[in-house]
């Protein structure tokens, strides 16, 4: 049997990274336009050797390269958001299906049983699942176990 583990926080961190990269690229493109292209267009005199035009062409090429990189990060961000949304939807559906199946076999929990379940799930399931096996191995190694 296979197991798929999706760590939403890692996916959300990747979305944040892609978003920040996209923003930095936008800022860089704007800076190229404001600083380089504006300066070149404001030059006085003739450009008989073509240096200014060459610089403008290189700036334009850099802007185009950055725009394609920005597209990559936009697509990455959208794809990751789609994966997160789909995974959460599937998780919710599975949880609902498990609950509906369990209702046929398990009687309704009393309030103190539900509270105990909540405490158990928080400390023994959720907290344990929050840390990876490698992290636990590192902690045990530091303690000297």
C-alpha positions as CSV (number, residue, x, y, z in Angstrom):
1,X,0.0,0.0,0.0
2,X,1.2,3.5,-0.8
3,X,1.3,6.5,1.4
4,X,1.2,10.1,0.3
5,X,2.1,12.8,2.8
6,X,1.2,16.3,2.0
7,X,2.7,19.0,4.3
8,X,0.5,22.0,3.7
9,X,2.9,24.3,5.5
10,X,5.7,23.4,3.1
11,X,3.4,23.9,0.1
12,X,2.2,27.2,1.4
13,X,5.9,28.2,2.0
14,X,6.6,27.4,-1.6
15,X,3.7,29.5,-2.7
16,X,5.0,32.4,-0.6
17,X,8.5,31.9,-2.2
18,X,7.1,32.0,-5.7
19,X,5.0,35.1,-4.9
20,X,8.0,36.9,-3.4
21,X,10.1,36.0,-6.4
22,X,7.4,37.2,-8.7
23,X,7.3,40.5,-6.8
24,X,11.1,41.0,-6.9
25,X,11.1,40.3,-10.6
26,X,8.3,42.9,-11.1
27,X,10.3,45.4,-9.1
28,X,13.5,44.7,-11.1
29,X,11.6,45.1,-14.4
30,X,10.2,48.4,-13.2
31,X,13.7,49.5,-12.0
32,X,15.2,48.7,-15.4
33,X,12.5,50.8,-17.1
34,X,12.8,53.7,-14.7
35,X,16.6,53.9,-14.3
36,X,18.2,52.5,-17.5
37,X,15.6,53.2,-20.2
38,X,14.7,56.6,-18.9
39,X,18.4,57.6,-18.6
40,X,19.1,56.4,-22.1
41,X,16.2,58.2,-23.6
42,X,17.2,61.4,-21.8
43,X,20.7,61.4,-23.3
44,X,21.7,64.5,-25.3
45,X,23.6,64.3,-28.5
46,X,24.0,61.6,-31.2
47,X,24.7,58.0,-30.7
48,X,27.1,57.6,-33.6
49,X,28.8,54.4,-32.1
50,X,25.4,52.9,-31.1
51,X,26.4,52.5,-27.4
52,X,23.2,53.9,-26.1
53,X,21.1,51.9,-28.5
54,X,23.1,48.8,-27.5
55,X,22.5,49.5,-23.9
56,X,18.7,50.0,-24.5
57,X,18.6,46.7,-26.5
58,X,20.4,44.8,-23.7
59,X,18.0,46.3,-21.1
60,X,15.0,45.3,-23.3
61,X,16.5,41.8,-23.6
62,X,16.9,41.6,-19.8
63,X,13.3,42.8,-19.3
64,X,12.1,40.0,-21.7
65,X,14.2,37.4,-19.9
66,X,12.8,38.5,-16.5
67,X,9.2,38.5,-17.9
68,X,9.6,34.8,-18.9
69,X,11.0,34.0,-15.4
70,X,8.0,35.9,-13.9
71,X,5.7,33.7,-16.0
72,X,7.4,30.6,-14.5
73,X,6.8,31.8,-11.0
74,X,3.2,32.8,-11.7
75,X,2.5,29.3,-13.1
76,X,4.3,27.7,-10.1
77,X,2.2,29.7,-7.7
78,X,-1.0,28.9,-9.4
79,X,-0.2,25.2,-9.7
80,X,0.8,24.9,-6.0
81,X,-2.4,26.7,-5.0
82,X,-4.4,24.3,-7.1
83,X,-2.6,21.3,-5.5
84,X,-3.3,22.7,-2.0
85,X,-7.0,23.4,-2.8
86,X,-7.5,19.9,-4.3
87,X,-5.7,18.1,-1.5
88,X,-7.7,20.0,1.2
89,X,-10.9,19.1,-0.7
90,X,-9.9,15.4,-0.9
91,X,-8.9,15.5,2.8
92,X,-12.3,16.9,3.7
93,X,-14.2,14.3,1.6
94,X,-12.2,11.4,3.1
95,X,-12.8,12.7,6.6
96,X,-16.6,13.0,5.9
97,X,-16.7,9.5,4.4
98,X,-14.8,8.0,7.4
99,X,-17.1,9.7,9.8
100,X,-20.2,8.5,8.0
101,X,-18.9,4.9,7.9
102,X,-17.8,5.1,11.6
103,X,-21.3,6.3,12.7
104,X,-22.7,3.0,11.7
105,X,-20.3,1.1,14.0
106,X,-19.5,3.5,16.8
107,X,-22.0,5.0,19.2
108,X,-22.0,8.7,19.8
109,X,-19.2,9.8,22.2
110,X,-20.1,11.3,25.6
111,X,-18.8,14.8,26.3
112,X,-15.9,13.6,28.4
113,X,-15.0,10.9,25.9
114,X,-15.0,13.6,23.2
115,X,-12.8,15.8,25.3
116,X,-10.4,12.9,25.9
117,X,-10.3,12.2,22.2
118,X,-9.5,15.9,21.5
119,X,-6.6,15.9,24.0
120,X,-5.3,12.6,22.6
121,X,-5.6,13.8,19.0
122,X,-3.8,17.1,19.8
123,X,-0.9,15.6,21.7
124,X,-0.5,12.1,20.3
125,X,-1.6,12.6,16.7
126,X,-1.4,16.2,15.5
127,X,1.7,17.2,17.5
128,X,3.4,13.9,16.6
129,X,2.6,14.3,12.9
130,X,3.8,17.9,13.0
131,X,7.4,16.8,13.5
132,X,9.1,14.7,10.9
133,X,10.8,11.5,11.8
134,X,14.2,13.1,11.0
135,X,13.4,15.9,13.5
136,X,12.6,13.3,16.2
137,X,15.8,11.4,15.4
138,X,17.8,14.6,15.8
139,X,16.2,15.4,19.2
140,X,16.9,11.9,20.4
141,X,20.5,12.2,19.2
142,X,21.0,15.5,21.0
143,X,19.6,14.0,24.2
144,X,22.0,11.1,23.9
145,X,19.5,8.4,23.3
